[in-house]
Amino acid sequence: IKNVELFIQLAPKALELRSQLPVEHSSHEAAENVATTIMKTLYKLQRNHPIGYVSFISSTFELVYSTIFNQDIRSKIYSKFLIYGLLLLKSIFICEDYIIPMSKGVSEI
């Protein structure tokens, strides 16, 4: 969990590096694998250690917004990065450990 913030900072850089390399360049696939591995690692960390991941939720939202939902960067996104980014968001949204218990007498919205 100590290096989560580092992974969050490296993801856009790996994505940028991948976009700058020609598809036929041997490092293009390596950069793609690094970016995918980072997103996959974040996803698995959040799923396996949700309480420890709480302090990284805000920066995770910023990462996903700045990459997946940013029109300027959207052309650099590829399917595996997109899938793991969306899985990570979904995992955060549905995590039972993050649900705030309802007070007695307060109805659900």
C-alpha positions as a Markdown table, in Angstrom:
| # | Residue | x | y | z |
|---|---|---|---|---|
| 1 | Ile | 0.0 | 0.0 | 0.0 |
| 2 | Lys | 3.0 | 2.3 | 0.5 |
| 3 | Asn | 3.6 | 2.8 | -3.2 |
| 4 | Val | 0.1 | 3.4 | -4.3 |
| 5 | Glu | 0.6 | 7.1 | -4.8 |
| 6 | Leu | 3.6 | 6.3 | -6.9 |
| 7 | Phe | 1.6 | 4.0 | -9.2 |
| 8 | Ile | -1.1 | 6.7 | -9.5 |
| 9 | Gln | 1.6 | 9.2 | -10.6 |
| 10 | Leu | 3.3 | 6.8 | -13.0 |
| 11 | Ala | 0.1 | 5.6 | -14.9 |
| 12 | Pro | -0.3 | 8.8 | -17.0 |
| 13 | Lys | 3.4 | 8.9 | -17.7 |
| 14 | Ala | 3.4 | 5.3 | -19.0 |
| 15 | Leu | 0.3 | 6.1 | -21.1 |
| 16 | Glu | 2.0 | 9.2 | -22.5 |
| 17 | Leu | 5.2 | 7.2 | -23.3 |
| 18 | Arg | 3.2 | 4.5 | -25.1 |
| 19 | Ser | 1.4 | 7.2 | -27.2 |
| 20 | Gln | 4.7 | 8.7 | -28.3 |
| 21 | Leu | 6.2 | 5.5 | -29.5 |
| 22 | Pro | 5.4 | 4.1 | -33.0 |
| 23 | Val | 3.3 | 1.0 | -32.9 |
| 24 | Glu | 6.0 | -1.0 | -34.5 |
| 25 | His | 8.6 | 0.1 | -32.0 |
| 26 | Ser | 9.6 | -2.7 | -29.6 |
| 27 | Ser | 9.1 | -0.5 | -26.6 |
| 28 | His | 5.5 | 0.4 | -27.5 |
| 29 | Glu | 4.3 | -3.0 | -26.2 |
| 30 | Ala | 6.5 | -2.7 | -23.1 |
| 31 | Ala | 5.0 | 0.7 | -22.3 |
| 32 | Glu | 1.5 | -0.6 | -22.8 |
| 33 | Asn | 2.2 | -3.5 | -20.5 |
| 34 | Val | 3.6 | -1.2 | -17.8 |
| 35 | Ala | 0.5 | 1.1 | -18.0 |
| 36 | Thr | -1.8 | -1.9 | -18.0 |
| 37 | Thr | 0.0 | -3.5 | -15.0 |
| 38 | Ile | -0.2 | -0.3 | -13.1 |
| 39 | Met | -4.0 | 0.0 | -13.5 |
| 40 | Lys | -4.4 | -3.7 | -12.8 |
| 41 | Thr | -2.3 | -3.4 | -9.7 |
| 42 | Leu | -4.4 | -0.5 | -8.4 |
| 43 | Tyr | -7.6 | -2.4 | -9.1 |
| 44 | Lys | -6.3 | -5.5 | -7.2 |
| 45 | Leu | -5.0 | -3.4 | -4.3 |
| 46 | Gln | -8.3 | -1.7 | -3.9 |
| 47 | Arg | -10.3 | -5.0 | -4.1 |
| 48 | Asn | -8.0 | -6.8 | -1.6 |
| 49 | His | -7.3 | -3.9 | 0.8 |
| 50 | Pro | -10.2 | -1.5 | 0.6 |
| 51 | Ile | -9.7 | 0.1 | 4.0 |
| 52 | Gly | -6.0 | 0.7 | 3.3 |
| 53 | Tyr | -7.0 | 2.2 | -0.1 |
| 54 | Val | -9.3 | 4.8 | 1.4 |
| 55 | Ser | -6.7 | 7.6 | 1.4 |
| 56 | Phe | -6.0 | 7.0 | -2.3 |
| 57 | Ile | -9.6 | 7.3 | -3.5 |
| 58 | Ser | -9.4 | 11.0 | -4.3 |
| 59 | Ser | -6.2 | 10.6 | -6.3 |
| 60 | Thr | -7.6 | 7.6 | -8.1 |
| 61 | Phe | -10.7 | 9.6 | -9.2 |
| 62 | Glu | -8.3 | 12.3 | -10.5 |
| 63 | Leu | -6.3 | 9.7 | -12.3 |
| 64 | Val | -9.3 | 8.2 | -14.0 |
| 65 | Tyr | -10.8 | 11.6 | -14.8 |
| 66 | Ser | -7.5 | 12.9 | -16.2 |
| 67 | Thr | -7.0 | 9.9 | -18.4 |
| 68 | Ile | -10.2 | 8.1 | -19.4 |
| 69 | Phe | -12.7 | 10.9 | -19.2 |
| 70 | Asn | -10.4 | 13.6 | -20.6 |
| 71 | Gln | -11.2 | 14.5 | -24.3 |
| 72 | Asp | -7.7 | 15.6 | -25.0 |
| 73 | Ile | -6.2 | 12.3 | -23.8 |
| 74 | Arg | -8.9 | 9.9 | -25.0 |
| 75 | Ser | -7.1 | 9.2 | -28.2 |
| 76 | Lys | -4.2 | 7.8 | -26.2 |
| 77 | Ile | -6.4 | 5.3 | -24.3 |
| 78 | Tyr | -6.4 | 1.7 | -25.3 |
| 79 | Ser | -8.9 | -1.0 | -24.3 |
| 80 | Lys | -7.0 | -2.7 | -21.4 |
| 81 | Phe | -6.2 | 0.6 | -19.7 |
| 82 | Leu | -9.8 | 1.7 | -20.2 |
| 83 | Ile | -11.2 | -1.6 | -18.8 |
| 84 | Tyr | -9.0 | -1.6 | -15.7 |
| 85 | Gly | -9.7 | 2.0 | -15.0 |
| 86 | Leu | -13.5 | 1.5 | -15.2 |
| 87 | Leu | -13.2 | -1.7 | -13.1 |
| 88 | Leu | -11.3 | 0.3 | -10.5 |
| 89 | Leu | -14.0 | 3.0 | -10.4 |
| 90 | Lys | -16.8 | 0.3 | -10.2 |
| 91 | Ser | -14.9 | -1.4 | -7.4 |
| 92 | Ile | -14.7 | 1.8 | -5.4 |
| 93 | Phe | -18.4 | 2.6 | -6.0 |
| 94 | Ile | -19.7 | -0.7 | -4.9 |
| 95 | Cys | -17.3 | -1.5 | -2.1 |
| 96 | Glu | -19.3 | -2.4 | 1.0 |
| 97 | Asp | -16.5 | -1.2 | 3.2 |
| 98 | Tyr | -17.2 | 2.4 | 2.0 |
| 99 | Ile | -20.9 | 2.4 | 2.7 |
| 100 | Ile | -22.0 | 4.8 | 5.4 |
| 101 | Pro | -24.4 | 3.1 | 7.7 |
| 102 | Met | -27.9 | 4.6 | 7.8 |
| 103 | Ser | -29.0 | 6.3 | 11.1 |
| 104 | Lys | -32.1 | 5.0 | 12.7 |
| 105 | Gly | -35.1 | 6.9 | 11.4 |
| 106 | Val | -33.4 | 8.2 | 8.3 |
| 107 | Ser | -34.8 | 6.7 | 5.1 |
| 108 | Glu | -32.8 | 5.7 | 2.1 |
| 109 | Ile | -32.6 | 8.1 | -0.8 |
